[in-house]
């Protein structure tokens, strides 16, 4: 499951546009919008420090949050945000309203485990990561935090495909084919022969 949910307090925005957005940012607030679920969009303002802290903590785009606006609470999932390219603070956030049956499309990070059990890596092979994230369709209340990719037994020349990953119930990949997540390739300098021989003897 995704990270633990959190709550943010927001103010409703009466005015929209570049001028009011600049004024909000001067006052330590971020303009944001809550949309979706066949309801009218709501323009809000959030505390800059709170949101920036959540973004840098990781998992921001895959964690359902609650936003309170004028005493009313909305379950939302961040769908997009803009950072200032120079000063690295948040300029704007879009939130999607979600409910128990809302299906969302999100990118889930991959974690590689058991690298010490990979014969290919032991002899100096290199893990070539093709996809650091996997885009999936899933219920908003059941977003995986990450996918574990097991490297046990993988040799130089082996590829790891999505078919080797057990997806949770209700989770499907956006790409409808058995795509490659990573490969184990020989290093540019070649494989350490003594290590390769030792590995071969160990397997024998």
C-alpha positions as CSV (number, residue, x, y, z in Angstrom):
1,X,0.0,0.0,0.0
2,X,1.0,3.6,-0.4
3,X,2.3,5.8,2.4
4,X,0.2,6.7,5.3
5,X,-2.4,9.4,4.4
6,X,-2.1,12.9,5.7
7,X,-4.2,16.0,6.0
8,X,-3.7,19.6,4.8
9,X,-5.7,22.7,5.7
10,X,-6.6,25.1,2.8
11,X,-8.3,28.4,2.2
12,X,-10.8,28.9,-0.6
13,X,-9.5,31.3,-3.2
14,X,-12.0,34.0,-4.3
15,X,-9.7,35.3,-7.1
16,X,-7.7,33.4,-9.7
17,X,-5.1,34.5,-12.2
18,X,-1.4,35.4,-12.3
19,X,-1.7,38.5,-10.1
20,X,-3.5,36.8,-7.2
21,X,-1.2,33.8,-7.5
22,X,1.9,36.0,-7.1
23,X,0.2,37.7,-4.1
24,X,-0.4,34.3,-2.5
25,X,3.2,33.2,-3.0
26,X,4.4,36.4,-1.4
27,X,2.3,35.5,1.7
28,X,3.7,31.9,1.9
29,X,0.8,30.2,0.2
30,X,0.5,28.0,-3.0
31,X,-2.4,28.3,-5.4
32,X,-4.0,24.9,-6.0
33,X,-7.1,23.3,-7.6
34,X,-9.3,20.3,-6.6
35,X,-11.1,18.8,-9.6
36,X,-12.7,15.7,-10.9
37,X,-15.5,13.3,-9.7
38,X,-18.0,15.2,-11.9
39,X,-18.0,18.2,-9.6
40,X,-17.0,21.8,-10.1
41,X,-13.3,22.6,-9.6
42,X,-12.4,24.4,-6.3
43,X,-9.6,26.9,-6.2
44,X,-7.7,26.8,-3.0
45,X,-4.5,28.1,-1.3
46,X,-2.2,25.9,0.8
47,X,0.7,26.6,3.1
48,X,3.9,26.5,1.0
49,X,6.1,24.9,3.6
50,X,3.7,22.1,4.4
51,X,3.3,21.1,0.7
52,X,7.0,21.4,-0.1
53,X,7.8,19.2,2.9
54,X,5.4,16.6,1.6
55,X,6.8,16.7,-1.9
56,X,10.4,16.2,-0.7
57,X,9.4,13.4,1.7
58,X,8.7,11.1,-1.3
59,X,5.6,9.3,-2.4
60,X,3.7,12.6,-2.9
61,X,2.0,11.6,-6.2
62,X,0.9,8.1,-4.9
63,X,-0.4,9.0,-1.5
64,X,-4.1,9.9,-1.0
65,X,-4.5,13.0,1.2
66,X,-7.4,14.8,2.9
67,X,-7.7,18.6,2.3
68,X,-10.0,20.6,4.6
69,X,-11.5,23.7,3.1
70,X,-13.9,25.8,5.2
71,X,-14.8,22.8,7.4
72,X,-15.4,20.4,4.5
73,X,-13.0,17.6,3.8
74,X,-12.0,16.2,0.4
75,X,-10.1,13.0,-0.3
76,X,-7.6,13.8,-3.1
77,X,-4.6,12.5,-5.0
78,X,-2.0,14.9,-6.3
79,X,-2.0,14.7,-10.1
80,X,0.6,17.4,-11.0
81,X,2.7,20.1,-9.4
82,X,5.0,22.8,-10.7
83,X,8.3,23.8,-9.1
84,X,10.2,27.1,-9.6
85,X,13.2,26.0,-11.8
86,X,15.5,28.4,-10.1
87,X,14.5,28.6,-6.4
88,X,13.0,25.0,-6.1
89,X,9.8,26.0,-4.3
90,X,6.3,24.9,-5.3
91,X,4.3,27.1,-7.6
92,X,1.0,25.2,-8.1
93,X,-0.6,21.9,-7.4
94,X,-3.5,20.0,-9.0
95,X,-5.5,17.5,-6.9
96,X,-7.9,14.9,-8.2
97,X,-11.0,14.1,-6.0
98,X,-11.1,10.4,-5.2
99,X,-13.5,8.0,-3.6
100,X,-13.4,4.3,-2.9
101,X,-14.2,3.3,-6.5
102,X,-12.0,5.9,-8.2
103,X,-9.5,4.3,-10.6
104,X,-6.3,6.3,-11.0
105,X,-3.2,6.1,-13.2
106,X,0.1,6.4,-11.2
107,X,3.8,5.7,-11.6
108,X,5.1,3.3,-9.0
109,X,8.8,3.1,-8.2
110,X,10.7,-0.2,-8.4
111,X,13.1,-1.5,-5.8
112,X,15.7,-4.1,-6.6
113,X,16.3,-6.7,-3.9
114,X,18.7,-9.7,-3.5
115,X,21.5,-8.3,-5.6
116,X,23.9,-10.3,-3.5
117,X,22.2,-13.5,-4.8
118,X,22.7,-12.5,-8.5
119,X,25.6,-14.6,-10.1
120,X,25.8,-11.9,-12.8
121,X,26.3,-9.0,-10.4
122,X,28.8,-11.1,-8.3
123,X,31.2,-11.4,-11.2
124,X,31.1,-7.7,-12.0
125,X,28.0,-7.5,-14.2
126,X,26.1,-4.2,-14.2
127,X,22.4,-3.8,-13.5
128,X,21.0,-1.7,-16.4
129,X,17.7,-0.3,-15.3
130,X,15.3,0.3,-18.2
131,X,12.4,1.5,-16.0
132,X,12.8,3.2,-12.6
133,X,9.0,3.4,-12.4
134,X,6.1,1.4,-13.7
135,X,2.9,3.1,-14.8
136,X,-0.3,1.3,-13.6
137,X,-4.1,1.6,-13.3
138,X,-5.3,0.9,-9.8
139,X,-7.9,1.8,-7.2
140,X,-7.2,5.2,-5.5
141,X,-7.4,3.6,-2.1
142,X,-5.0,0.7,-3.0
143,X,-2.0,2.3,-4.6
144,X,1.2,0.2,-4.2
145,X,4.1,2.0,-2.5
146,X,6.6,0.3,-4.7
147,X,7.3,-3.0,-6.6
148,X,10.1,-5.3,-5.4
149,X,12.2,-6.8,-8.3
150,X,14.0,-9.9,-7.2
151,X,17.5,-10.3,-8.7
152,X,18.1,-13.8,-7.2
153,X,19.8,-16.2,-9.7
154,X,20.1,-13.5,-12.5
155,X,23.1,-13.9,-14.7
156,X,24.8,-11.7,-17.3
157,X,22.6,-11.4,-20.3
158,X,19.4,-12.0,-18.3
159,X,16.4,-9.6,-18.5
160,X,13.7,-9.0,-15.9
161,X,10.3,-8.5,-17.4
162,X,7.0,-7.3,-15.9
163,X,5.6,-10.8,-16.1
164,X,8.0,-11.7,-13.3
165,X,6.3,-9.2,-10.9
166,X,3.3,-10.2,-9.0
167,X,0.9,-7.3,-9.2
168,X,-1.6,-6.7,-6.3
169,X,-5.3,-7.4,-7.0
170,X,-6.9,-4.7,-9.1
171,X,-3.6,-3.3,-10.4
172,X,-2.8,-3.5,-14.1
173,X,0.0,-2.0,-16.1
174,X,-0.7,0.8,-18.6
175,X,1.5,-0.9,-21.2
176,X,-0.2,-4.0,-22.5
177,X,2.9,-6.2,-23.2
178,X,5.7,-8.0,-21.4
179,X,8.1,-5.1,-21.2
180,X,11.6,-5.1,-19.8
181,X,12.3,-3.5,-16.4
182,X,16.1,-4.2,-16.2
183,X,18.9,-6.3,-17.7
184,X,22.2,-7.5,-16.4
185,X,25.0,-6.7,-18.8
186,X,28.7,-7.3,-18.9
187,X,30.9,-4.3,-17.7
188,X,32.7,-2.3,-20.2
189,X,36.0,-3.6,-18.9
190,X,34.9,-7.2,-19.2
191,X,34.1,-9.8,-16.6
192,X,36.6,-10.6,-13.8
193,X,37.7,-14.1,-15.0
194,X,38.7,-15.3,-11.6
195,X,35.4,-14.3,-10.1
196,X,33.5,-15.9,-12.9
197,X,35.4,-19.1,-12.5
198,X,34.8,-19.1,-8.7
199,X,31.1,-18.5,-9.3
200,X,31.0,-21.4,-11.9
201,X,32.7,-23.7,-9.4
202,X,30.3,-22.7,-6.7
203,X,27.3,-23.5,-8.9
204,X,28.8,-26.8,-9.9
